[in-house]
């Protein structure tokens, strides 16, 4: 189309409106040729064939906006809230009570942004909040340096394993069971590409200290060139909820043989339990979701990673550190990112971390939560969880066919065993009656569940759970 404006002519090429411009078949073939492939399905060759769709998804529609709104509301009604089905799930992530003041503060525009606050030019106020979060986690764990932040407990474990191997220039990490199988899967995903070997010591309930001692001693007895253990990882409490008496011995054995130690903790438990610094752990990891963050259908979560002050270790630290500086004779501090090893910033291909969109919003949420509780509040919360757990375990143990706890002592989680019933039967019957009976465990080929309590559980919830189990087991 041509137009004449004051003697000047312009030519405008008209194109039909398209909401999405895909590539043409010719362009697709050119791209495949460049990649040395014959079909786009070659890009999914690593996916097992039984997981691939055999036919296109049958998507209903098209719908008008009002019809689509009604459809989504109908689907959403299938979901059950915590008020309708009370969960006793744990293992690292659990429902927590979120105070009203926390929700109100997190809605403020200067905090609740559309983009996570990880960039170097982040505002001073946000940097200060991250600094305060790091400081409170440091105080809680007894460690000196805290990262802000990783994706979840599993990625914190993977990053810690790789960090221990970089520091020691060794390639084996020992994992002491019981730990979460989901965290173990993430660990393997992180370490396999790096050529790191995972050596596992299996046990149920508490740690097998004899097997740990034997493995470390065997490695120590080899020639120096064969002493290839970079680090050891265990959880306190264990994944089965046990408060082990072996943690000091494990750390001492490891350090005697030049092995670094990472311990995974329930952060709330540190309100009444010894911090990892007191038994000389080198690295501390955990899940920060329990610090006032909603579960939100599986995420986002908050990976916590802390360590001692060691410049060599800090240079290998993933994530980012926020520091505080004060001009001489001034009361006006400034905050800045003092370490950011992400590949997109300064380290490029030498970066020690590929943590991209980090969990700053969740870290800020956790920091406000901890500040709101204070040291006395965390102590009371931790003691309250332990009291609930022991009350529930004792009540369940009175039911015929139930053994609770299978292992002791414990903090806020314990293993209960249910006789003459399968996991599916127990779960289905309990959910029908309004409770989720914990996480299934593979113990002794029986029906054992990891039961967790939370501050959302009132006395009536615990008693209702007991009554449901009594009815199910003696139906």
URCOR-V495434 format. One record per backbone hydrogen bond with DSSP energy under -1.0 kcal/mol. NH is the residue of the N-H (numbers start at 1). CO is the residue of the C=O. Records with the same first field share a line. If there is no record, write none. Layout:
NH=CO + CO
This chain:
3=10
5=8
8=5
10=3
12=1
28=24
29=25
30=26
31=27
32=28
33=29
34=30
35=31
37=32
42=39
43=40
44=41
45=42
47=44
51=48
52=49
59=57
68=64
69=65
70=66
71=67
72=68
73=69
74=70
75=71
76=72
77=73
78=75
79=76
85=81
86=434
88=436
103=99
104=100
105=101
106=102
108=105
111=108
112=108
113=111
118=116
122=119
127=123
128=124
129=125
130=126
131=127
132=128
133=129
134=130
135=131
136=132
137=133
138=134
139=135
140=136
141=137
142=138
144=307
145=307
147=305
148=320
150=303
156=152
157=153
158=154
159=155
160=156
161=157
162=158
163=159
164=160
165=161
166=162
167=163
168=164
169=165
172=228
173=197
174=231
175=199
176=233
177=201
184=180
185=181
186=182
187=183
188=184
189=185
190=186
191=187
192=188
195=192
196=191
197=171
199=173
201=175
206=204
209=207
212=208
213=209
214=210
215=211
216=212
217=213
218=214
219=215
220=216
221=217
226=223
227=224
228=226
230=172
231=172
232=260
233=174
234=262
236=264
238=242
239=178
241=238
243=409
244=242
250=246
251=247
252=248
253=249
254=250
255=251
256=252
257=254
258=255
259=254
260=230
262=232
263=283
264=234
265=285
271=268
272=269
273=269
277=141
278=275
280=277
281=276
282=261
283=261
284=306
285=263
286=304
288=302
291=288
292=290
293=289
299=295
303=150
304=286
306=284
307=145
308=282
314=310
315=311
316=313
317=314
321=339
323=336
325=334
330=327
334=325
336=323
338=321
339=321
341=319
345=342
350=347
351=348
358=356
363=359
364=360
365=361
366=362
367=363
368=364
369=365
370=366
371=367
372=368
373=369
374=370
377=373
378=374
379=375
380=376
381=377
382=378
383=379
384=380
385=381
386=382
387=383
388=384
389=385
390=386
391=387
392=388
393=389
394=390
395=391
396=392
397=393
399=396
402=399
403=417
406=415
411=241
414=451
416=449
417=403
418=447
419=401
426=422
427=423
428=424
429=425
430=426
431=427
432=428
434=431
435=430
436=86
438=436
439=450
441=448
443=441
446=443
448=446
449=416
450=439
451=414
452=88
453=412
457=454
462=458
463=459
464=460
465=461
466=462
467=463
468=464
469=465
470=466
471=467
472=468
473=469
474=470
